Amino acid sequence: MLVQKRIHSKRIKNLITLVTKLHKIHFMPIHQI
């Protein structure tokens, strides 16, 4: 149970980092204009 929770949190962290990366890439051109 504890191990499963840890894996789940790790997955969520990876998802958050991926979303932030995509967000930065998406909004870069807008900032450059």
C-alpha positions in Angstrom: 0.0 0.0 0.0 2.8 2.4 0.9 4.9 1.5 -2.1 1.9 2.0 -4.4 1.3 5.4 -3.0 4.9 6.4 -3.5 4.8 5.3 -7.1 1.6 7.2 -7.7 3.1 10.4 -6.3 6.2 9.9 -8.5 3.9 9.6 -11.5 2.0 12.8 -10.6 5.3 14.7 -10.2 6.5 13.5 -13.6 3.1 14.6 -15.1 3.4 18.0 -13.5 6.9 18.6 -14.8 5.8 17.5 -18.3 2.9 19.9 -18.2 5.0 22.8 -17.1 7.5 22.1 -19.8 4.8 22.0 -22.4 3.3 25.2 -21.0 6.7 27.0 -21.2 7.3 25.8 -24.8 3.7 26.9 -25.7 4.0 30.4 -24.3 7.6 31.2 -25.4 6.6 32.7 -28.8 4.0 34.9 -27.1 6.6 36.3 -24.7 9.1 36.9 -27.6 6.6 39.0 -29.6 
